[in-house]
Amino acid sequence: MKVFKLSDMTLGWFVGDFSPAVFRTKEAEVAVKTYVSGTLEKRHLHKVASEITLILSGRARMNEAIYESGDILLIEPGEDTDFEALTDVTTVVVKVPSVAGDKYEC
């Protein structure tokens, strides 16, 4: 068994076709991301990957809608979104497939 620390990963990403990674694969990316209340992410889209975001804890606004703990969002290729942490928020994010550079600001 190998043991890793999330704090050693880049921005919470620990599975995917990048380094460092606990498991390197082109099939998917996985992250656990934490945000403090008020954090904003610019509107962006992915041209290739689908992104699944689970709001594990807290409340966030994406595309003017409010989501909370337990909500799961599927963002398909070409769909854009922004992100605002309304409280401290923890998310689990899965992107399929893992494609370097597949994030485009709108």
C-alpha positions as semicolon CSV with decimal commas, in nm:
position;residue;x (nm);y (nm);z (nm)
1;M;0,000;0,000;0,000
2;K;0,122;0,348;-0,088
3;V;0,009;0,648;0,114
4;F;-0,024;1,002;-0,019
5;K;-0,136;1,339;0,120
6;L;-0,396;1,554;-0,052
7;S;-0,189;1,854;0,056
8;D;0,092;1,728;-0,172
9;M;-0,136;1,735;-0,478
10;T;-0,198;2,040;-0,699
11;L;-0,524;2,223;-0,616
12;G;-0,681;1,900;-0,487
13;W;-0,634;1,699;-0,809
14;F;-0,505;1,351;-0,729
15;V;-0,609;1,124;-1,022
16;G;-0,543;1,210;-1,387
17;D;-0,288;1,256;-1,662
18;F;-0,068;1,500;-1,468
19;S;0,196;1,509;-1,199
20;P;0,181;1,479;-0,909
21;A;-0,092;1,217;-0,915
22;V;-0,172;0,920;-0,693
23;F;-0,293;0,734;-1,003
24;R;-0,190;0,855;-1,348
25;T;-0,445;0,789;-1,623
26;K;-0,590;0,953;-1,934
27;E;-0,932;0,806;-1,854
28;A;-1,042;1,054;-1,585
29;E;-0,943;1,321;-1,335
30;V;-1,053;1,336;-0,972
31;A;-1,016;1,613;-0,715
32;V;-1,132;1,711;-0,370
33;K;-1,142;2,090;-0,367
34;T;-1,201;2,321;-0,073
35;Y;-1,304;2,685;-0,100
36;V;-1,345;2,955;0,161
37;S;-1,665;3,157;0,152
38;G;-1,647;3,426;-0,117
39;T;-1,407;3,241;-0,347
40;L;-1,486;3,296;-0,716
41;E;-1,384;3,094;-1,021
42;K;-1,411;3,258;-1,362
43;R;-1,661;3,131;-1,617
44;H;-1,504;2,850;-1,818
45;L;-1,584;2,546;-2,028
46;H;-1,426;2,221;-2,138
47;K;-1,432;2,131;-2,507
48;V;-1,362;1,759;-2,458
49;A;-1,425;1,656;-2,098
50;S;-1,749;1,618;-1,908
51;E;-1,726;1,744;-1,550
52;I;-1,922;1,601;-1,260
53;T;-1,922;1,812;-0,944
54;L;-2,055;1,689;-0,610
55;I;-2,114;1,959;-0,351
56;L;-1,994;1,756;-0,052
57;S;-2,049;2,034;0,201
58;G;-2,152;2,397;0,195
59;R;-2,340;2,609;-0,058
60;A;-2,226;2,742;-0,396
61;R;-2,367;2,941;-0,686
62;M;-2,308;2,824;-1,041
63;N;-2,479;2,987;-1,339
64;E;-2,704;3,189;-1,107
65;A;-2,843;2,875;-0,937
66;I;-2,766;2,780;-0,578
67;Y;-2,649;2,429;-0,493
68;E;-2,585;2,270;-0,156
69;S;-2,452;1,959;0,011
70;G;-2,561;1,647;-0,179
71;D;-2,623;1,815;-0,516
72;I;-2,443;1,656;-0,813
73;L;-2,397;1,857;-1,132
74;L;-2,311;1,720;-1,476
75;I;-2,151;1,980;-1,701
76;E;-2,118;1,851;-2,056
77;P;-1,848;1,953;-2,307
78;G;-1,916;2,301;-2,442
79;E;-2,134;2,407;-2,145
80;D;-1,989;2,698;-1,951
81;T;-2,012;2,768;-1,580
82;D;-1,877;2,995;-1,312
83;F;-1,847;2,923;-0,940
84;E;-1,896;3,123;-0,621
85;A;-1,857;2,975;-0,273
86;L;-2,148;3,114;-0,069
87;T;-2,013;2,940;0,243
88;D;-1,701;2,735;0,298
89;V;-1,743;2,460;0,037
90;T;-1,590;2,119;-0,029
91;T;-1,646;1,957;-0,368
92;V;-1,553;1,629;-0,532
93;V;-1,488;1,682;-0,902
94;V;-1,457;1,413;-1,170
95;K;-1,361;1,498;-1,529
96;V;-1,383;1,240;-1,806
97;P;-1,146;1,206;-1,989
98;S;-0,827;1,363;-1,852
99;V;-0,717;1,612;-2,120
100;A;-0,437;1,858;-2,050
101;G;-0,528;2,217;-2,129
102;D;-0,902;2,147;-2,175
103;K;-1,015;2,452;-1,974
104;Y;-1,117;2,764;-2,161
105;E;-1,216;3,091;-1,995
106;C;-1,522;3,256;-2,146
